[in-house]
Amino acid sequence: MLDMQLGISGGVKMRVMRQSILSSLAVLSFLTITFPLRSMEAVAAQTAYGLATPSHVETPGLSPALSAKPPYECVVNRYVDATHGNDANPGTAELPWATIQNADNGWPNTPVAGECINVAPGTYKFSKSMIVAHGGNSNTPTGYVVYRSIVPQAARIVAADGIMDTANGDMIMLWAPYVIFDGFEIDGAGLTSGHGIDGCANGGQPFNIAHHFMALNNVIHDVGGSGLSTCTADFVAWIHNVVYNTSGTNQWQTSGINVWQPKALAAETYQPTAADVVTFGITIAYNISHNNGEGPAIPAPHTDGNGIIIDTTLGSFECPTCGTPYPGKILVLGNLSHSNGGSGIHVFLSKNVFVYNNTVYNNYRDPLNPGTARGDLSNGGSENVVWYNNLAISVREAGPLGTNRPIMSYPVNGKFEDSGIWKNNLAFGASVVSTPASHVDPGINLIGVDPELGNPAGGNFVPSATSPVIGVGRRTPFSPAGKLVNIGAY
């Protein structure tokens, strides 16, 4: 169901359904030092699945440093080469396979923990979905099955005719846990309404075997569904990916980066390791998500096409206590989300989400979305959401886009109240809307202040030398020691 009066736009899943600037900055700088957030020891102790302890300032997008030092180790190496390979080969460096699917063909090739499938540069045409049926067995450096592009982004997985004839048209479907995809370009070529990588293996059932799923340094584009999708799963880390031109034809209200109804792993279904003892079980960090949105092939009214959505971790869109909430915490850190049809970052019917140091710009571009709850940063009916150091710029135009706002927090359907903490954020382009329980206080946030970015309309989101965002952010558990903390992702 959709609340069209409020214009709740954010993905009730139809699965069946910004005194003077200097004065303001002085306040912010003072508050950054004196806010009793928690002891720094406790802050430093917080960790996130798939994310290394920060030693330098990370920025959104592809990361050569992550490619050079990935979080896994290869015990066994197999090789794939579209130009020189043959699937009858043994998959060695000298005699590689020709297709990626052949690395997991059921028999005789069933990859195991510690095995890396190294994919040579080239184009790999997918006329049907790739099914990853075998994964690793533990959250350790050698516990994953890893698919990696030998040269980052030079192995191109491209949809071909026939891709929609199997399954949902997904490019890659995960039917196994402990899987990493590292450094691919995944191009739907406008031929599929499926997802780029789909970790929603069991279609929203109470369990999902596609847990411990990492996507690192991938470029995913031109798929009709989500670029990255997960549902009813835990331990998900999507880091330094670029996702664009997605969600245009899938009828199920998808978004560029889509986390739907995560569920805790039952203790008896996996063997926890020390690396599983983390504060944040789901990590969406340092990605760029842009120009995603529902297209004209999807009947109006549109509701989604967000850059990033954390959707219904409360477990139900019927009432706050109708489902089984995800008990863990979710981290949305250092992402850039711009020019999307829906929100830049939308937290919808969810709780315990921590949104730090993101930049969002010029979202809610879809005129077929009639909703009035149009925040570049959006807290819809969500509880205990922490928003620190985010930079939001809205752009208004005629029609529905005339109600775009940089920040909006609102209850949903009279049932789901919103609550959140907003500190050291910047909002520009229009006024903000919030509620007493999720108040965006202009005394501790920069409201209506031009952030002085390089040229956001031209794709430059880096603050200028005189920008008011420099050095006025709050420290978070993921702020590198000895470095100034800015507002935003840069």
C-alpha positions in Angstrom: 0.0 0.0 0.0 1.1 3.6 -0.7 0.2 6.7 1.2 -0.4 9.0 -1.7 -1.5 11.9 0.5 1.9 12.1 2.1 3.4 10.9 -1.1 5.4 8.3 0.7 8.0 7.5 -1.9 10.3 4.9 -0.8 9.6 1.6 -1.5 6.8 -0.1 0.3 7.6 -3.1 -1.7 4.8 -4.2 -3.9 6.0 -7.6 -3.7 2.4 -8.6 -3.2 2.9 -4.6 -2.8 20.7 23.9 4.9 23.1 34.5 12.5 25.9 34.4 9.8 27.8 31.6 8.3 30.9 32.3 10.5 28.7 32.3 13.6 27.1 29.0 12.6 30.5 27.5 12.0 31.7 28.6 15.3 28.8 26.8 17.0 29.5 23.7 15.0 33.2 23.7 15.7 32.4 24.1 19.4 29.8 21.4 19.4 32.1 19.1 17.6 34.4 19.2 20.6 31.8 19.2 23.4 29.0 16.9 22.3 28.9 13.9 24.7 28.5 11.4 21.9 30.3 8.6 23.8 33.8 7.9 25.0 36.3 7.8 22.3 37.3 4.4 23.5 33.8 3.1 22.8 33.7 4.9 19.5 37.1 3.4 18.4 35.8 -0.1 19.3 33.0 0.0 16.7 33.6 -2.0 13.6 31.7 -2.8 10.5 31.5 -6.0 8.4 33.9 -5.9 5.5 35.4 -2.5 6.4 39.0 -2.1 7.5 39.9 0.2 10.4 40.4 3.6 8.6 44.0 4.8 8.3 43.4 7.5 5.6 40.5 9.5 4.3 38.4 7.4 1.9 36.4 9.0 -0.9 33.5 7.5 -3.0 34.1 5.5 -6.1 36.6 3.0 -7.3 39.6 2.4 -5.0 43.0 1.2 -6.4 44.1 0.9 -2.8 41.3 -1.7 -2.1 42.3 -3.5 -5.3 45.9 -3.7 -4.2 45.0 -4.9 -0.7 41.7 -6.8 -0.7 40.2 -8.4 2.4 40.7 -11.9 1.1 43.5 -14.4 0.3 43.6 -16.9 -2.4 44.6 -20.4 -1.5 43.6 -21.9 -4.9 43.6 -20.0 -8.1 41.5 -20.8 -11.2 41.5 -18.8 -14.4 39.0 -17.7 -17.0 39.9 -16.0 -20.4 37.1 -15.3 -22.9 39.7 -15.0 -25.7 42.1 -17.9 -25.1 40.1 -20.2 -22.9 38.1 -23.4 -23.4 35.7 -24.8 -20.9 37.2 -28.2 -21.5 40.4 -27.0 -20.0 41.4 -27.5 -16.3 41.1 -23.8 -15.5 44.8 -23.2 -14.9 46.8 -20.1 -15.8 48.1 -22.0 -18.8 44.8 -23.6 -19.8 42.0 -21.3 -18.6 38.3 -21.8 -18.9 36.4 -19.6 -21.4 33.3 -18.8 -19.3 32.8 -17.6 -15.8 29.9 -19.9 -15.1 32.1 -22.9 -15.9 33.9 -22.1 -12.6 30.7 -23.2 -10.8 29.1 -25.7 -13.2 28.0 -28.2 -10.5 30.3 -30.9 -11.8 33.2 -31.2 -12.0 33.8 -27.6 -11.0 32.5 -26.7 -7.6 34.6 -23.9 -6.0 35.4 -24.1 -2.3 36.6 -21.7 0.5 39.8 -20.0 -0.4 39.3 -20.4 -4.1 39.7 -17.4 -6.4 38.4 -17.3 -9.9 40.6 -14.9 -11.7 39.0 -13.4 -14.8 41.1 -12.0 -17.6 40.3 -8.8 -19.4 37.7 -9.2 -22.1 33.9 -9.3 -22.7 31.9 -12.1 -21.3 28.4 -12.3 -22.8 25.6 -13.6 -20.6 22.6 -14.9 -22.4 21.3 -16.3 -19.2 21.8 -15.6 -15.5 25.0 -16.8 -13.9 24.1 -18.8 -10.8 26.6 -18.9 -8.0 25.7 -22.2 -6.3 28.8 -22.7 -4.2 30.4 -20.3 -1.7 32.9 -20.5 1.1 32.4 -21.5 4.7 33.7 -18.8 7.1 34.3 -15.1 7.6 38.1 -15.4 7.4 40.5 -14.2 4.7 40.6 -17.7 3.2 36.9 -18.5 3.9 35.3 -17.0 0.7 34.9 -18.0 -2.9 36.1 -15.0 -4.8 35.4 -13.9 -8.3 37.9 -11.2 -9.3 38.8 -9.3 -12.4 42.6 -9.6 -12.8 42.7 -6.1 -14.1 40.1 -4.0 -12.2 37.0 -3.3 -14.3 38.6 -4.9 -17.4 36.6 -8.0 -17.2 33.2 -6.9 -18.7 30.1 -9.0 -18.0 27.6 -7.9 -20.7 24.0 -9.0 -21.1 23.1 -10.7 -24.4 19.9 -11.7 -26.1 18.2 -14.3 -24.1 19.1 -13.0 -20.7 15.4 -12.5 -19.9 14.5 -16.0 -20.8 15.8 -17.5 -17.5 15.0 -16.7 -13.9 14.3 -12.9 -13.4 16.9 -11.8 -15.9 19.4 -11.1 -13.2 23.0 -10.9 -14.4 24.3 -12.8 -11.4 22.3 -14.7 -8.8 23.8 -15.7 -5.5 22.6 -19.1 -4.2 25.4 -19.4 -1.7 27.0 -17.6 1.2 30.6 -16.3 1.6 31.0 -14.9 -1.9 33.0 -11.9 -3.1 32.7 -10.1 -6.4 35.7 -7.8 -7.0 36.4 -5.4 -9.8 34.0 -6.3 -12.6 32.1 -4.1 -15.0 28.5 -5.5 -15.2 26.6 -4.1 -18.1 22.9 -5.0 -18.6 23.1 -3.3 -22.0 19.4 -2.3 -21.6 18.4 -5.9 -22.3 17.4 -7.0 -18.8 14.9 -6.0 -16.2 16.8 -8.1 -13.6 19.4 -7.0 -11.1 23.2 -6.7 -11.5 24.1 -8.9 -8.6 21.1 -10.3 -6.8 21.6 -11.6 -3.3 17.9 -12.2 -2.8 18.2 -15.8 -3.6 15.0 -17.1 -1.8 12.7 -14.3 -3.0 12.0 -12.8 0.4 11.4 -16.0 2.3 12.2 -16.1 6.1 15.8 -17.1 5.4 18.4 -16.4 2.8 21.5 -18.4 2.1 23.3 -15.4 0.3 24.8 -14.0 3.5 28.4 -12.8 3.9 28.2 -11.2 0.5 30.8 -8.6 -0.5 30.8 -6.5 -3.7 34.0 -4.5 -4.1 35.1 -2.1 -6.8 32.5 -3.1 -9.3 30.9 -0.8 -12.0 27.2 -1.9 -12.5 25.0 -0.2 -15.0 22.1 -0.4 -17.5 20.2 -3.1 -15.7 16.5 -2.7 -15.4 16.5 -3.7 -11.7 18.8 -2.8 -8.9 22.5 -2.7 -9.4 23.1 -4.4 -6.0 20.2 -6.1 -4.3 19.9 -8.1 -1.1 16.9 -9.3 1.0 16.4 -11.2 4.2 20.1 -11.5 4.6 22.8 -10.5 7.0 26.5 -9.7 6.7 26.5 -7.7 3.5 29.3 -5.3 2.5 29.1 -3.2 -0.6 32.2 -1.0 -0.8 33.7 1.3 -3.5 31.2 0.4 -6.2 29.8 2.6 -8.9 26.1 2.0 -9.8 24.2 3.9 -12.5 21.4 3.8 -15.0 19.5 1.0 -13.2 15.9 0.4 -12.1 14.3 1.6 -15.3 12.2 -1.4 -16.2 11.8 -3.7 -13.2 8.2 -3.7 -12.0 9.1 -4.3 -8.3 10.1 -0.7 -7.2 13.9 -1.2 -7.3 16.7 1.2 -6.6 20.4 1.5 -7.4 21.6 0.0 -4.1 18.8 -1.9 -2.5 18.7 -3.5 1.0 15.3 -5.0 1.8 14.1 -6.6 5.0 17.4 -7.9 6.3 17.2 -10.8 8.8 19.6 -12.0 11.5 21.3 -15.3 10.7 20.1 -18.1 12.9 22.9 -19.3 15.1 22.7 -22.9 13.9 23.0 -21.9 10.2 26.6 -20.8 10.3 29.8 -21.0 12.3 30.7 -17.5 13.6 34.3 -16.3 13.7 35.9 -13.3 15.5 35.3 -11.3 12.4 31.6 -11.7 12.8 31.6 -9.9 16.1 31.0 -6.4 14.6 28.8 -3.4 15.5 27.5 -3.1 12.0 26.4 -6.2 10.2 25.5 -4.4 6.9 27.9 -1.9 5.4 27.2 0.4 2.4 30.3 2.5 2.1 32.1 4.7 -0.4 29.9 3.9 -3.3 28.7 6.3 -6.1 25.1 5.8 -7.1 23.7 8.1 -9.8 21.1 8.4 -12.5 19.1 5.5 -11.3 15.3 5.7 -11.6 12.1 4.1 -12.7 11.5 4.6 -16.4 8.4 5.1 -18.6 8.1 1.4 -19.0 6.9 1.2 -15.4 3.3 2.3 -14.9 2.9 5.5 -12.8 2.8 6.4 -10.0 6.5 5.7 -9.3 7.7 5.3 -5.8 11.4 4.3 -5.9 14.5 4.6 -8.1 16.5 5.7 -5.1 20.3 6.0 -5.1 20.5 4.0 -1.9 17.6 2.6 0.1 17.5 0.8 3.5 14.1 -0.7 3.3 11.8 -2.1 6.0 14.2 -3.5 8.5 11.2 -3.5 10.8 10.1 -6.5 8.9 6.7 -5.3 7.9 5.0 -2.4 6.1 1.7 -3.2 7.9 2.6 -2.1 11.4 5.8 -1.6 13.6 5.3 -4.9 15.4 3.9 -7.1 12.6 7.2 -8.4 11.4 10.5 -9.6 12.8 12.9 -6.6 12.9 16.5 -6.9 11.9 18.3 -6.7 15.3 21.6 -5.4 14.0 22.9 -2.1 13.0 23.4 -0.8 9.5 26.2 1.6 8.3 25.8 4.0 5.4 29.1 5.7 5.1 30.9 8.1 2.7 28.7 7.5 -0.3 27.9 9.9 -3.2 24.3 9.7 -4.4 23.1 12.1 -7.1 20.7 12.6 -10.0 18.4 9.7 -9.1 14.7 9.5 -9.7 14.0 8.9 -6.0 15.8 9.9 -2.9 19.6 10.1 -2.6 19.6 8.0 0.7 16.2 6.8 1.9 15.8 5.0 5.2 12.3 3.6 5.2 10.4 1.7 7.9 13.8 0.8 9.4 15.7 1.2 12.6 19.3 1.4 14.0 20.7 2.9 10.8 23.8 5.1 11.0 24.3 7.5 8.1 27.7 9.2 8.2 29.5 11.6 5.8 27.5 11.1 2.7 26.9 13.7 -0.1 23.6 13.7 -1.9 22.6 16.1 -4.7 19.8 16.7 -7.1 17.7 13.7 -6.4 14.0 13.0 -6.8 14.2 13.7 -10.5 11.3 11.5 -11.5 8.2 13.5 -12.5 6.1 10.4 -12.4 6.6 10.1 -8.7 3.8 12.3 -7.3 4.9 12.1 -3.7 5.5 15.3 -1.6 7.9 13.6 0.8 10.9 14.3 -1.4 14.0 14.5 0.6 17.5 14.0 -0.8 18.1 12.6 2.7 14.9 10.9 3.8 13.9 9.4 7.1 10.5 7.8 6.5 8.8 6.2 9.5 12.2 5.0 10.8 13.5 4.7 14.3 16.8 5.5 16.0 18.5 6.7 12.8 21.7 8.7 13.3 22.6 11.3 10.7 26.0 12.9 11.1 28.1 15.0 8.7 25.9 14.5 5.7 25.7 17.1 2.9 22.4 17.5 1.1 21.6 19.8 -1.8 18.2 19.8 -3.4 17.3 21.2 -6.8 13.8 22.3 -7.5 11.9 22.5 -10.8 8.3 22.7 -12.0 5.8 20.1 -11.1 6.4 17.5 -8.4 10.0 18.5 -8.4 8.9 21.8 -6.9 8.6 20.2 -3.5 12.1 18.7 -3.4 14.0 19.2 -0.1 17.5 18.5 1.1 16.2 16.7 4.2 12.9 15.3 5.1 11.9 13.2 8.2 8.3 12.1 8.5 6.0 9.4 10.0 4.3 6.9 7.7 0.6 6.1 7.5 -0.1 7.1 11.0 1.5 3.9 12.2 5.2 4.3 11.9 6.7 7.2 13.8 10.1 8.7 12.8 12.9 9.2 15.3 16.5 10.3 14.6 19.5 12.3 15.6 20.7 15.0 13.2 24.0 16.6 14.0 26.6 18.5 11.9 24.7 18.0 8.6 24.4 20.7 5.9 21.2 21.3 3.9 21.0 23.6 1.0 18.5 24.4 -1.8 15.3 24.5 0.1 14.0 24.3 3.7 14.0 21.1 5.6 11.1 19.2 7.1 11.4 17.3 10.4 9.4 16.2 13.4 10.0 16.7 17.2 11.3 13.2 17.5 13.6 13.6 14.5 14.4 17.3 14.7 16.9 18.9 12.3 18.0 21.7 14.7 19.5 24.7 12.9 21.7 25.3 16.0 23.7 22.1 15.3 23.2 21.7 11.6 24.1 24.2 8.8 20.7 24.9 7.2 20.6 27.1 4.0 24.4 27.4 3.8 26.0 27.1 0.4 28.6 24.3 0.8 30.7 25.8 -2.0 31.5 22.6 -3.9 33.6 22.6 -7.0 30.8 22.1 -9.6 28.2 19.6 -8.5 26.2 20.1 -11.7 29.3 19.1 -13.6 30.1 16.2 -11.4 32.7 17.9 -9.1 31.6 17.4 -5.5 34.9 18.3 -3.8 34.6 21.3 -1.4 36.4 24.5 -2.5 39.3 25.8 -0.3 36.9 28.2 1.4 34.0 25.8 1.8 32.2 25.9 5.2 32.1 22.1 5.4 35.9 21.8 6.0 36.9 20.6 9.4 33.5 21.1 11.1 32.3 17.5 11.1 31.9 15.3 14.1 34.2 12.4 14.7 32.7 9.1 14.1 34.1 5.6 14.6 35.2 5.7 11.0 37.1 9.1 11.1 40.8 8.5 10.5 42.9 9.5 13.5 44.7 12.9 13.2 42.6 14.0 10.2 40.1 16.8 10.1 36.5 15.7 9.7 34.5 17.4 6.9 30.8 17.4 6.3 30.0 15.3 3.3 31.8 12.5 1.5 34.9 14.5 0.4 
